Amino acid sequence: MGAALLVSGHETVGALTDLPMEQSFRSGRPVVQEESVTVSINATTRLLGVLGDPVGHSLSPEMHNAALRAAGLPCVYLAFAVPPVELREAVAGLRAIGAIGVNLTIPHKEAILAMLDVIAPEAQAVGAVNTLEFRDGLLVGHNTDVAGILAALREADVRLDGASVVVMGAGGSARAVCWALRSSGARITICNRTPSRAESLAAMLGNSPGAGTVDVVEPGERSFVDALQGASLIINTTSVGMSPRSEAMPEIPLRSLAHGTMVCDLIYRPRQTRLLKEAEEAGCRTMNGVSMLVHQGAASFRIWLGVEPDTVAMRNAVETALAAGGGR
């Protein structure tokens, strides 16, 4: 759970290290990660946070506390390690103490659905929730991953209407990405090592708005190469290439891509994956997962607080934490 230490009249807040309880406290004082932030705490301070298991890798506290400081809002954002069996109790406790809202990360994005009073349309369509809002006594679930990827692609001047896009993976991130692409009129080809998962995702997308088609291919097939050659955008939603296994990369024959194709990897540790490095060398444009992280966070911020966040401050906080080895 989160904790606070009094330092020079302020509170230093952050996520507790993922250690057993007896190792996390020394002389009755909680051990706080190095990436803690300093904010003013008083009796009117409101709570935001992120629930996950594990959650020690999260960069959301750095990012959101930077936005809260920039906006001058009396709130603090903490990370809470919540095992799946304790999710319902944790959410009930947060509602009882008057928390504004929380983000959800693995493994809670789907489990929370059964506990909600209201499910926003995009969360209903995707079948996953990453943002909880405590509104007028109701528990409201949102999915801001959809807004996050769309904003990140707009920022990179990627046009989606009528575009051909290859999506690698068929997991939770792929569901949000594909729904966003499909609703924007893109033609999608899903490539996954387990065809049944890709077929299931394609079937789900059949009910989403937009005129784009959805196809499924397997790595190594001629149809996969054909899809790559005709694509203007490739998005890797898998964890292949993520630190510490950064030497790996998805099975994408980059020589098949046209010069200038945008290759997006949702991974942001390392900031340049092997996929992005080799794609750049092949003449492609590239984008890592930092922009999506920032924009999905900004969308959550607007839902909770009704305020436009400083996304530059949020991005700087994420980049600083990554450069320092934060979010391990």
Phi and psi in degrees as GROMACS dihedral restraints (atoms count N, CA, C in turn):
[ dihedral_restraints ]
;  ai    aj    ak    al  type     phi  dphi    fc
    3     4     5     6     1   -77.0    20    10
    4     5     6     7     1   167.2    20    10
    6     7     8     9     1  -154.6    20    10
    7     8     9    10     1   168.3    20    10
    9    10    11    12     1  -137.4    20    10
   10    11    12    13     1   139.7    20    10
   12    13    14    15     1  -122.7    20    10
   13    14    15    16     1   132.8    20    10
   15    16    17    18     1   -76.6    20    10
   16    17    18    19     1   123.4    20    10
   18    19    20    21     1  -135.1    20    10
   19    20    21    22     1   110.7    20    10
   21    22    23    24     1    51.2    20    10
   22    23    24    25     1    46.4    20    10
   24    25    26    27     1    81.8    20    10
   25    26    27    28     1    -1.1    20    10
   27    28    29    30     1  -121.5    20    10
   28    29    30    31     1   171.5    20    10
   30    31    32    33     1  -111.6    20    10
   31    32    33    34     1   132.6    20    10
   33    34    35    36     1   -95.8    20    10
   34    35    36    37     1   120.6    20    10
   36    37    38    39     1  -123.3    20    10
   37    38    39    40     1   149.5    20    10
   39    40    41    42     1   179.7    20    10
   40    41    42    43     1  -166.1    20    10
   42    43    44    45     1   -92.8    20    10
   43    44    45    46     1   136.1    20    10
   45    46    47    48     1   -65.4    20    10
   46    47    48    49     1   147.9    20    10
   48    49    50    51     1   -62.7    20    10
   49    50    51    52     1   149.9    20    10
   51    52    53    54     1   -79.5    20    10
   52    53    54    55     1    67.7    20    10
   54    55    56    57     1  -117.8    20    10
   55    56    57    58     1   157.6    20    10
   57    58    59    60     1   -56.6    20    10
   58    59    60    61     1   154.3    20    10
   60    61    62    63     1   -52.4    20    10
   61    62    63    64     1   -42.8    20    10
   63    64    65    66     1   -69.7    20    10
   64    65    66    67     1   -20.4    20    10
   66    67    68    69     1   -93.4    20    10
   67    68    69    70     1   -16.9    20    10
   69    70    71    72     1   -84.3    20    10
   70    71    72    73     1    -9.9    20    10
   72    73    74    75     1  -126.9    20    10
   73    74    75    76     1   132.2    20    10
   75    76    77    78     1  -126.5    20    10
   76    77    78    79     1   123.2    20    10
   78    79    80    81     1    55.1    20    10
   79    80    81    82     1    35.4    20    10
   81    82    83    84     1    78.8    20    10
   82    83    84    85     1     6.5    20    10
   84    85    86    87     1  -114.3    20    10
   85    86    87    88     1   133.9    20    10
   87    88    89    90     1   -73.6    20    10
   88    89    90    91     1   145.8    20    10
   90    91    92    93     1   -88.6    20    10
   91    92    93    94     1   122.9    20    10
   93    94    95    96     1  -109.8    20    10
   94    95    96    97     1   140.2    20    10
   96    97    98    99     1   -62.2    20    10
   97    98    99   100     1   157.6    20    10
   99   100   101   102     1   -63.0    20    10
  100   101   102   103     1   -27.0    20    10
  102   103   104   105     1   -83.3    20    10
  103   104   105   106     1    20.3    20    10
  105   106   107   108     1   -60.8    20    10
  106   107   108   109     1   159.0    20    10
  108   109   110   111     1  -121.3    20    10
  109   110   111   112     1   157.0    20    10
  111   112   113   114     1  -108.5    20    10
  112   113   114   115     1   121.3    20    10
  114   115   116   117     1  -138.1    20    10
  115   116   117   118     1   161.2    20    10
  117   118   119   120     1   -82.3    20    10
  118   119   120   121     1   130.6    20    10
  120   121   122   123     1  -118.9    20    10
  121   122   123   124     1   132.9    20    10
  123   124   125   126     1  -148.8    20    10
  124   125   126   127     1  -169.7    20    10
  126   127   128   129     1   -70.8    20    10
  127   128   129   130     1   -12.6    20    10
  129   130   131   132     1  -100.8    20    10
  130   131   132   133     1    -0.1    20    10
  132   133   134   135     1   -65.2    20    10
  133   134   135   136     1   133.6    20    10
  135   136   137   138     1  -103.4    20    10
  136   137   138   139     1   156.7    20    10
  138   139   140   141     1  -106.8    20    10
  139   140   141   142     1   134.3    20    10
  141   142   143   144     1  -129.2    20    10
  142   143   144   145     1   167.0    20    10
  144   145   146   147     1  -179.2    20    10
  145   146   147   148     1  -171.2    20    10
  147   148   149   150     1  -134.8    20    10
  148   149   150   151     1   137.4    20    10
  150   151   152   153     1  -111.6    20    10
  151   152   153   154     1   131.9    20    10
  153   154   155   156     1  -164.1    20    10
  154   155   156   157     1   175.2    20    10
  156   157   158   159     1  -157.3    20    10
  157   158   159   160     1    94.9    20    10
  159   160   161   162     1   -82.4    20    10
  160   161   162   163     1   172.5    20    10
  162   163   164   165     1  -135.9    20    10
  163   164   165   166     1    -1.1    20    10
  165   166   167   168     1   -64.3    20    10
  166   167   168   169     1   -17.3    20    10
  168   169   170   171     1   -84.4    20    10
  169   170   171   172     1   -10.8    20    10
  171   172   173   174     1   -65.8    20    10
  172   173   174   175     1   137.6    20    10
  174   175   176   177     1   -99.1    20    10
  175   176   177   178     1     2.4    20    10
  177   178   179   180     1   -61.6    20    10
  178   179   180   181     1   -38.1    20    10
  180   181   182   183     1   -60.7    20    10
  181   182   183   184     1   -44.5    20    10
  183   184   185   186     1   -60.6    20    10
  184   185   186   187     1   -47.2    20    10
  186   187   188   189     1   -65.2    20    10
  187   188   189   190     1   -49.3    20    10
  189   190   191   192     1   -74.3    20    10
  190   191   192   193     1   -36.9    20    10
  192   193   194   195     1   -66.1    20    10
  193   194   195   196     1   -31.4    20    10
  195   196   197   198     1   -63.9    20    10
  196   197   198   199     1   -42.3    20    10
  198   199   200   201     1   -67.3    20    10
  199   200   201   202     1   -38.0    20    10
  201   202   203   204     1   -65.8    20    10
  202   203   204   205     1   -41.3    20    10
  204   205   206   207     1   -63.2    20    10
  205   206   207   208     1   -44.3    20    10
  207   208   209   210     1   -62.8    20    10
  208   209   210   211     1   -34.5    20    10
  210   211   212   213     1   -86.7    20    10
  211   212   213   214     1    -9.4    20    10
  213   214   215   216     1    66.2    20    10
  214   215   216   217     1    33.5    20    10
  216   217   218   219     1   -94.2    20    10
  217   218   219   220     1   140.9    20    10
  219   220   221   222     1   -80.3    20    10
  220   221   222   223     1    62.2    20    10
  222   223   224   225     1  -136.1    20    10
  223   224   225   226     1   160.0    20    10
  225   226   227   228     1  -136.8    20    10
  226   227   228   229     1   145.6    20    10
  228   229   230   231     1  -117.3    20    10
  229   230   231   232     1   122.2    20    10
  231   232   233   234     1  -123.5    20    10
  232   233   234   235     1   158.3    20    10
  234   235   236   237     1  -102.5    20    10
  235   236   237   238     1   134.2    20    10
  237   238   239   240     1  -124.9    20    10
  238   239   240   241     1   122.7    20    10
  240   241   242   243     1   -80.9    20    10
  241   242   243   244     1   112.2    20    10
  243   244   245   246     1  -125.7    20    10
  244   245   246   247     1   111.9    20    10
  246   247   248   249     1   -64.1    20    10
  247   248   249   250     1   153.8    20    10
  249   250   251   252     1   -53.4    20    10
  250   251   252   253     1   -38.3    20    10
  252   253   254   255     1   -70.5    20    10
  253   254   255   256     1   -13.6    20    10
  255   256   257   258     1  -109.4    20    10
  256   257   258   259     1     7.6    20    10
  258   259   260   261     1   -61.9    20    10
  259   260   261   262     1   -47.0    20    10
  261   262   263   264     1   -60.3    20    10
  262   263   264   265     1   -44.0    20    10
  264   265   266   267     1   -64.8    20    10
  265   266   267   268     1   -40.9    20    10
  267   268   269   270     1   -62.2    20    10
  268   269   270   271     1   -45.0    20    10
  270   271   272   273     1   -65.3    20    10
  271   272   273   274     1   -41.5    20    10
  273   274   275   276     1   -62.5    20    10
  274   275   276   277     1   -40.5    20    10
  276   277   278   279     1   -65.3    20    10
  277   278   279   280     1   -41.9    20    10
  279   280   281   282     1   -63.3    20    10
  280   281   282   283     1   -41.6    20    10
  282   283   284   285     1   -63.8    20    10
  283   284   285   286     1   -41.0    20    10
  285   286   287   288     1   -65.3    20    10
  286   287   288   289     1   -35.4    20    10
  288   289   290   291     1   -89.2    20    10
  289   290   291   292     1     2.0    20    10
  291   292   293   294     1    84.7    20    10
  292   293   294   295     1    27.0    20    10
  294   295   296   297     1   -61.8    20    10
  295   296   297   298     1   149.3    20    10
  297   298   299   300     1   -76.1    20    10
  298   299   300   301     1   -43.6    20    10
  300   301   302   303     1   174.4    20    10
  301   302   303   304     1   172.4    20    10
  303   304   305   306     1  -145.8    20    10
  304   305   306   307     1   157.2    20    10
  306   307   308   309     1   -89.7    20    10
  307   308   309   310     1   157.8    20    10
  309   310   311   312     1  -124.3    20    10
  310   311   312   313     1   136.1    20    10
  312   313   314   315     1  -126.7    20    10
  313   314   315   316     1  -174.6    20    10
  315   316   317   318     1   -51.8    20    10
  316   317   318   319     1   131.2    20    10
  318   319   320   321     1  -109.6    20    10
  319   320   321   322     1    29.6    20    10
  321   322   323   324     1  -100.9    20    10
  322   323   324   325     1    -5.1    20    10
  324   325   326   327     1   -64.4    20    10
  325   326   327   328     1   -30.3    20    10
  327   328   329   330     1   -99.3    20    10
  328   329   330   331     1   -34.1    20    10
  330   331   332   333     1   -62.7    20    10
  331   332   333   334     1   -28.9    20    10
  333   334   335   336     1   -69.6    20    10
  334   335   336   337     1   -20.6    20    10
  336   337   338   339     1   -56.1    20    10
  337   338   339   340     1   -39.0    20    10
  339   340   341   342     1   -71.5    20    10
  340   341   342   343     1   -11.7    20    10
  342   343   344   345     1  -100.7    20    10
  343   344   345   346     1    -3.4    20    10
  345   346   347   348     1   -84.4    20    10
  346   347   348   349     1   149.4    20    10
  348   349   350   351     1   -88.7    20    10
  349   350   351   352     1   -35.4    20    10
  351   352   353   354     1  -137.3    20    10
  352   353   354   355     1   136.6    20    10
  354   355   356   357     1  -119.4    20    10
  355   356   357   358     1   120.7    20    10
  357   358   359   360     1   -64.3    20    10
  358   359   360   361     1   151.9    20    10
  360   361   362   363     1   -54.5    20    10
  361   362   363   364     1   -42.9    20    10
  363   364   365   366     1   -68.5    20    10
  364   365   366   367     1   -34.0    20    10
  366   367   368   369     1   -70.1    20    10
  367   368   369   370     1   -38.5    20    10
  369   370   371   372     1   -62.4    20    10
  370   371   372   373     1   -43.4    20    10
  372   373   374   375     1   -66.7    20    10
  373   374   375   376     1   -42.2    20    10
  375   376   377   378     1   -78.8    20    10
  376   377   378   379     1   -28.8    20    10
  378   379   380   381     1    80.0    20    10
  379   380   381   382     1    26.7    20    10
  381   382   383   384     1  -154.6    20    10
  382   383   384   385     1   147.9    20    10
  384   385   386   387     1  -124.1    20    10
  385   386   387   388     1   130.8    20    10
  387   388   389   390     1  -119.4    20    10
  388   389   390   391     1    -1.5    20    10
  390   391   392   393     1  -138.4    20    10
  391   392   393   394     1   123.0    20    10
  393   394   395   396     1  -105.9    20    10
  394   395   396   397     1   138.1    20    10
  396   397   398   399     1  -124.5    20    10
  397   398   399   400     1   126.3    20    10
  399   400   401   402     1   -92.3    20    10
  400   401   402   403     1   102.0    20    10
  402   403   404   405     1  -124.1    20    10
  403   404   405   406     1   114.8    20    10
  405   406   407   408     1    52.2    20    10
  406   407   408   409     1    41.9    20    10
  408   409   410   411     1    82.7    20    10
  409   410   411   412     1    -1.9    20    10
  411   412   413   414     1  -105.0    20    10
  412   413   414   415     1   150.1    20    10
  414   415   416   417     1  -100.8    20    10
  415   416   417   418     1   112.1    20    10
  417   418   419   420     1  -110.9    20    10
  418   419   420   421     1   129.6    20    10
  420   421   422   423     1  -106.4    20    10
  421   422   423   424     1   133.8    20    10
  423   424   425   426     1  -126.3    20    10
  424   425   426   427     1   161.5    20    10
  426   427   428   429     1  -124.9    20    10
  427   428   429   430     1   108.5    20    10
  429   430   431   432     1   -96.7    20    10
  430   431   432   433     1     0.3    20    10
  432   433   434   435     1   -63.2    20    10
  433   434   435   436     1   -33.2    20    10
  435   436   437   438     1   -62.9    20    10
  436   437   438   439     1   -51.8    20    10
  438   439   440   441     1   -63.1    20    10
  439   440   441   442     1   -34.5    20    10
  441   442   443   444     1   -63.3    20    10
  442   443   444   445     1   -47.8    20    10
  444   445   446   447     1   -69.7    20    10
  445   446   447   448     1   -37.5    20    10
  447   448   449   450     1   -64.7    20    10
  448   449   450   451     1   -42.5    20    10
  450   451   452   453     1   -66.0    20    10
  451   452   453   454     1   -39.5    20    10
  453   454   455   456     1   -63.8    20    10
  454   455   456   457     1   -41.0    20    10
  456   457   458   459     1   -71.2    20    10
  457   458   459   460     1   -38.0    20    10
  459   460   461   462     1   -61.7    20    10
  460   461   462   463     1   -42.1    20    10
  462   463   464   465     1   -60.3    20    10
  463   464   465   466     1   -31.4    20    10
  465   466   467   468     1   -91.5    20    10
  466   467   468   469     1    10.1    20    10
  468   469   470   471     1    59.8    20    10
  469   470   471   472     1    40.7    20    10
  471   472   473   474     1   -98.5    20    10
  472   473   474   475     1   121.0    20    10
  474   475   476   477     1   -89.8    20    10
  475   476   477   478     1   133.2    20    10
  477   478   479   480     1  -105.6    20    10
  478   479   480   481     1   -32.1    20    10
  480   481   482   483     1   -61.3    20    10
  481   482   483   484     1   113.9    20    10
  483   484   485   486     1    83.0    20    10
  484   485   486   487     1    -2.8    20    10
  486   487   488   489     1   -75.1    20    10
  487   488   489   490     1   152.6    20    10
  489   490   491   492     1   -99.8    20    10
  490   491   492   493     1   123.6    20    10
  492   493   494   495     1  -127.3    20    10
  493   494   495   496     1   134.4    20    10
  495   496   497   498     1  -104.8    20    10
  496   497   498   499     1   124.9    20    10
  498   499   500   501     1  -110.8    20    10
  499   500   501   502     1   123.0    20    10
  501   502   503   504     1   -92.2    20    10
  502   503   504   505     1   121.9    20    10
  504   505   506   507     1   107.9    20    10
  505   506   507   508     1   160.8    20    10
  507   508   509   510     1  -143.8    20    10
  508   509   510   511     1    26.2    20    10
  510   511   512   513     1   -88.1    20    10
  511   512   513   514     1  -158.5    20    10
  513   514   515   516     1   -60.9    20    10
  514   515   516   517     1   -43.8    20    10
  516   517   518   519     1   -65.2    20    10
  517   518   519   520     1   -39.3    20    10
  519   520   521   522     1   -62.4    20    10
  520   521   522   523     1   -35.5    20    10
  522   523   524   525     1   -61.9    20    10
  523   524   525   526     1   -45.7    20    10
  525   526   527   528     1   -67.3    20    10
  526   527   528   529     1   -43.7    20    10
  528   529   530   531     1   -62.9    20    10
  529   530   531   532     1   -47.1    20    10
  531   532   533   534     1   -65.9    20    10
  532   533   534   535     1   -38.9    20    10
  534   535   536   537     1   -63.7    20    10
  535   536   537   538     1   -41.0    20    10
  537   538   539   540     1   -63.0    20    10
  538   539   540   541     1   -44.5    20    10
  540   541   542   543     1   -65.4    20    10
  541   542   543   544     1   -46.2    20    10
  543   544   545   546     1   -62.0    20    10
  544   545   546   547     1   -41.7    20    10
  546   547   548   549     1   -70.7    20    10
  547   548   549   550     1   -15.0    20    10
  549   550   551   552     1   -97.9    20    10
  550   551   552   553     1     5.4    20    10
  552   553   554   555     1    88.1    20    10
  553   554   555   556     1    13.5    20    10
  555   556   557   558     1   -79.4    20    10
  556   557   558   559     1   152.0    20    10
  558   559   560   561     1   -94.0    20    10
  559   560   561   562     1   122.8    20    10
  561   562   563   564     1  -112.8    20    10
  562   563   564   565     1   136.9    20    10
  564   565   566   567     1  -118.9    20    10
  565   566   567   568     1   121.0    20    10
  567   568   569   570     1   -99.2    20    10
  568   569   570   571     1   128.1    20    10
  570   571   572   573     1  -119.4    20    10
  571   572   573   574     1   122.9    20    10
  573   574   575   576     1  -145.4    20    10
  574   575   576   577     1   146.7    20    10
  576   577   578   579     1   -66.6    20    10
  577   578   579   580     1   -24.2    20    10
  579   580   581   582     1  -108.7    20    10
  580   581   582   583     1    99.5    20    10
  582   583   584   585     1   -56.3    20    10
  583   584   585   586     1   -34.8    20    10
  585   586   587   588     1   -62.6    20    10
  586   587   588   589     1   -35.9    20    10
  588   589   590   591     1   -68.8    20    10
  589   590   591   592     1   -39.4    20    10
  591   592   593   594     1   -65.6    20    10
  592   593   594   595     1   -40.6    20    10
  594   595   596   597     1   -63.2    20    10
  595   596   597   598     1   -39.7    20    10
  597   598   599   600     1   -63.5    20    10
  598   599   600   601     1   -42.4    20    10
  600   601   602   603     1   -64.8    20    10
  601   602   603   604     1   -42.2    20    10
  603   604   605   606     1   -61.4    20    10
  604   605   606   607     1   -38.7    20    10
  606   607   608   609     1   -65.2    20    10
  607   608   609   610     1   -40.5    20    10
  609   610   611   612     1   -62.1    20    10
  610   611   612   613     1   -40.2    20    10
  612   613   614   615     1   -69.0    20    10
  613   614   615   616     1   -19.4    20    10
  615   616   617   618     1   -61.6    20    10
  616   617   618   619     1   -20.2    20    10
  618   619   620   621     1   -99.5    20    10
  619   620   621   622     1     2.1    20    10
  621   622   623   624     1   -89.4    20    10
  622   623   624   625     1   156.7    20    10
  624   625   626   627     1   -69.0    20    10
  625   626   627   628     1   162.7    20    10
  627   628   629   630     1   111.9    20    10
  628   629   630   631     1   157.2    20    10
  630   631   632   633     1  -102.3    20    10
  631   632   633   634     1    -0.6    20    10
  633   634   635   636     1   -69.5    20    10
  634   635   636   637     1   149.9    20    10
  636   637   638   639     1   -87.7    20    10
  637   638   639   640     1   162.9    20    10
  639   640   641   642     1  -131.9    20    10
  640   641   642   643     1   122.8    20    10
  642   643   644   645     1  -121.3    20    10
  643   644   645   646     1   161.3    20    10
  645   646   647   648     1  -127.5    20    10
  646   647   648   649     1   132.5    20    10
  648   649   650   651     1  -134.9    20    10
  649   650   651   652     1   167.5    20    10
  651   652   653   654     1  -114.2    20    10
  652   653   654   655     1   150.8    20    10
  654   655   656   657     1   -57.3    20    10
  655   656   657   658     1   139.4    20    10
  657   658   659   660     1    90.8    20    10
  658   659   660   661     1   -17.5    20    10
  660   661   662   663     1   -72.0    20    10
  661   662   663   664     1   152.5    20    10
  663   664   665   666     1   -62.8    20    10
  664   665   666   667     1   -34.8    20    10
  666   667   668   669     1   -64.1    20    10
  667   668   669   670     1   -30.2    20    10
  669   670   671   672     1   -66.7    20    10
  670   671   672   673     1   -46.3    20    10
  672   673   674   675     1   -62.2    20    10
  673   674   675   676     1   -41.6    20    10
  675   676   677   678     1   -60.7    20    10
  676   677   678   679     1   -41.4    20    10
  678   679   680   681     1   -64.7    20    10
  679   680   681   682     1   -40.9    20    10
  681   682   683   684     1   -63.3    20    10
  682   683   684   685     1   -42.2    20    10
  684   685   686   687     1   -65.0    20    10
  685   686   687   688     1   -29.2    20    10
  687   688   689   690     1   -96.1    20    10
  688   689   690   691     1     0.2    20    10
  690   691   692   693     1   -88.5    20    10
  691   692   693   694     1   145.4    20    10
  693   694   695   696     1  -101.7    20    10
  694   695   696   697     1   -10.2    20    10
  696   697   698   699     1  -146.6    20    10
  697   698   699   700     1   132.4    20    10
  699   700   701   702     1  -120.9    20    10
  700   701   702   703     1   130.5    20    10
  702   703   704   705     1  -125.5    20    10
  703   704   705   706     1   121.8    20    10
  705   706   707   708     1   -93.1    20    10
  706   707   708   709     1   116.3    20    10
  708   709   710   711     1  -105.0    20    10
  709   710   711   712     1     1.7    20    10
  711   712   713   714     1   -85.5    20    10
  712   713   714   715     1   173.5    20    10
  714   715   716   717     1   -93.4    20    10
  715   716   717   718     1     5.2    20    10
  717   718   719   720     1   -66.0    20    10
  718   719   720   721     1   120.2    20    10
  720   721   722   723     1   103.0    20    10
  721   722   723   724     1    -4.6    20    10
  723   724   725   726     1   -75.0    20    10
  724   725   726   727     1   144.5    20    10
  726   727   728   729     1   -57.9    20    10
  727   728   729   730     1   137.4    20    10
  729   730   731   732     1   -91.9    20    10
  730   731   732   733     1     1.2    20    10
  732   733   734   735     1   -96.3    20    10
  733   734   735   736     1    52.3    20    10
  735   736   737   738     1   -74.0    20    10
  736   737   738   739     1    -6.1    20    10
  738   739   740   741     1   -79.9    20    10
  739   740   741   742     1   -14.0    20    10
  741   742   743   744     1   -84.4    20    10
  742   743   744   745     1   161.7    20    10
  744   745   746   747     1  -155.5    20    10
  745   746   747   748     1   155.2    20    10
  747   748   749   750     1   -61.8    20    10
  748   749   750   751     1   157.8    20    10
  750   751   752   753     1   -79.8    20    10
  751   752   753   754     1    76.1    20    10
  753   754   755   756     1  -119.3    20    10
  754   755   756   757     1   114.9    20    10
  756   757   758   759     1   -73.6    20    10
  757   758   759   760     1    93.3    20    10
  759   760   761   762     1   -61.7    20    10
  760   761   762   763     1   -23.2    20    10
  762   763   764   765     1   -65.1    20    10
  763   764   765   766     1   -16.2    20    10
  765   766   767   768     1   -81.0    20    10
  766   767   768   769     1   -14.3    20    10
  768   769   770   771     1   -82.7    20    10
  769   770   771   772     1   143.2    20    10
  771   772   773   774     1   -73.1    20    10
  772   773   774   775     1   150.5    20    10
  774   775   776   777     1   -58.2    20    10
  775   776   777   778     1   132.3    20    10
  777   778   779   780     1    90.3    20    10
  778   779   780   781     1    -2.2    20    10
  780   781   782   783     1   -59.1    20    10
  781   782   783   784     1   137.8    20    10
  783   784   785   786     1   -84.2    20    10
  784   785   786   787     1   124.6    20    10
  786   787   788   789     1  -113.1    20    10
  787   788   789   790     1   117.7    20    10
  789   790   791   792     1  -113.8    20    10
  790   791   792   793     1   129.6    20    10
  792   793   794   795     1  -117.9    20    10
  793   794   795   796     1   121.0    20    10
  795   796   797   798     1   -69.6    20    10
  796   797   798   799     1   -11.4    20    10
  798   799   800   801     1   -69.7    20    10
  799   800   801   802     1   141.9    20    10
  801   802   803   804     1  -126.9    20    10
  802   803   804   805     1     5.1    20    10
  804   805   806   807     1  -130.3    20    10
  805   806   807   808     1   105.6    20    10
  807   808   809   810     1   -74.4    20    10
  808   809   810   811     1   162.4    20    10
  810   811   812   813     1   -63.8    20    10
  811   812   813   814     1   -33.4    20    10
  813   814   815   816     1  -119.2    20    10
  814   815   816   817     1   105.4    20    10
  816   817   818   819     1   -73.7    20    10
  817   818   819   820     1   168.3    20    10
  819   820   821   822     1   -59.6    20    10
  820   821   822   823     1   -38.6    20    10
  822   823   824   825     1   -57.7    20    10
  823   824   825   826     1   -47.8    20    10
  825   826   827   828     1   -68.1    20    10
  826   827   828   829     1   -37.6    20    10
  828   829   830   831     1   -63.1    20    10
  829   830   831   832     1   -48.2    20    10
  831   832   833   834     1   -71.7    20    10
  832   833   834   835     1   -32.1    20    10
  834   835   836   837     1   -65.9    20    10
  835   836   837   838     1   -40.9    20    10
  837   838   839   840     1   -62.6    20    10
  838   839   840   841     1   -42.5    20    10
  840   841   842   843     1   -64.5    20    10
  841   842   843   844     1   -25.8    20    10
  843   844   845   846     1   -86.9    20    10
  844   845   846   847     1     3.6    20    10
  846   847   848   849     1    92.3    20    10
  847   848   849   850     1    15.1    20    10
  849   850   851   852     1   -92.4    20    10
  850   851   852   853     1   157.0    20    10
  852   853   854   855     1   -81.9    20    10
  853   854   855   856     1   150.7    20    10
  855   856   857   858     1  -136.9    20    10
  856   857   858   859     1   156.0    20    10
  858   859   860   861     1  -151.7    20    10
  859   860   861   862     1   131.4    20    10
  861   862   863   864     1   -92.1    20    10
  862   863   864   865     1  -171.4    20    10
  864   865   866   867     1   -86.5    20    10
  865   866   867   868     1     2.0    20    10
  867   868   869   870     1   -62.9    20    10
  868   869   870   871     1   -44.2    20    10
  870   871   872   873     1   -61.0    20    10
  871   872   873   874     1   -43.3    20    10
  873   874   875   876     1   -64.0    20    10
  874   875   876   877     1   -41.9    20    10
  876   877   878   879     1   -57.1    20    10
  877   878   879   880     1   -47.2    20    10
  879   880   881   882     1   -65.7    20    10
  880   881   882   883     1   -45.2    20    10
  882   883   884   885     1   -73.1    20    10
  883   884   885   886     1   -33.0    20    10
  885   886   887   888     1   -69.2    20    10
  886   887   888   889     1   -35.7    20    10
  888   889   890   891     1   -65.3    20    10
  889   890   891   892     1   -40.7    20    10
  891   892   893   894     1   -63.2    20    10
  892   893   894   895     1   -37.9    20    10
  894   895   896   897     1   -65.4    20    10
  895   896   897   898     1   -39.7    20    10
  897   898   899   900     1   -62.3    20    10
  898   899   900   901     1   -43.6    20    10
  900   901   902   903     1   -57.0    20    10
  901   902   903   904     1   -44.3    20    10
  903   904   905   906     1   -64.8    20    10
  904   905   906   907     1   -41.1    20    10
  906   907   908   909     1   -61.1    20    10
  907   908   909   910     1   -47.2    20    10
  909   910   911   912     1   -70.3    20    10
  910   911   912   913     1   -42.4    20    10
  912   913   914   915     1  -116.9    20    10
  913   914   915   916     1   -11.8    20    10
  915   916   917   918     1    65.2    20    10
  916   917   918   919     1    25.9    20    10
  918   919   920   921     1  -125.9    20    10
  919   920   921   922     1   142.5    20    10
  921   922   923   924     1   -77.6    20    10
  922   923   924   925     1   118.0    20    10
  924   925   926   927     1   -78.4    20    10
  925   926   927   928     1   159.7    20    10
  927   928   929   930     1   -84.3    20    10
  928   929   930   931     1    95.7    20    10
  930   931   932   933     1   -70.4    20    10
  931   932   933   934     1   -22.8    20    10
  933   934   935   936     1   -66.9    20    10
  934   935   936   937     1   -44.3    20    10
  936   937   938   939     1   -63.0    20    10
  937   938   939   940     1   -38.7    20    10
  939   940   941   942     1   -64.9    20    10
  940   941   942   943     1   -45.9    20    10
  942   943   944   945     1   -64.3    20    10
  943   944   945   946     1   -42.4    20    10
  945   946   947   948     1   -61.0    20    10
  946   947   948   949     1   -39.0    20    10
  948   949   950   951     1   -64.9    20    10
  949   950   951   952     1   -41.2    20    10
  951   952   953   954     1   -66.1    20    10
  952   953   954   955     1   -46.1    20    10
  954   955   956   957     1   -64.2    20    10
  955   956   957   958     1   -38.9    20    10
  957   958   959   960     1   -63.6    20    10
  958   959   960   961     1   -43.9    20    10
  960   961   962   963     1   -64.7    20    10
  961   962   963   964     1   -40.3    20    10
  963   964   965   966     1   -65.7    20    10
  964   965   966   967     1   -42.0    20    10
  966   967   968   969     1   -65.0    20    10
  967   968   969   970     1   -30.7    20    10
  969   970   971   972     1   -88.3    20    10
  970   971   972   973     1    -0.3    20    10
  972   973   974   975     1    87.2    20    10
  973   974   975   976     1    15.8    20    10
  975   976   977   978     1   -73.7    20    10
  976   977   978   979     1   168.9    20    10
  978   979   980   981     1    64.0    20    10
  979   980   981   982     1    38.1    20    10
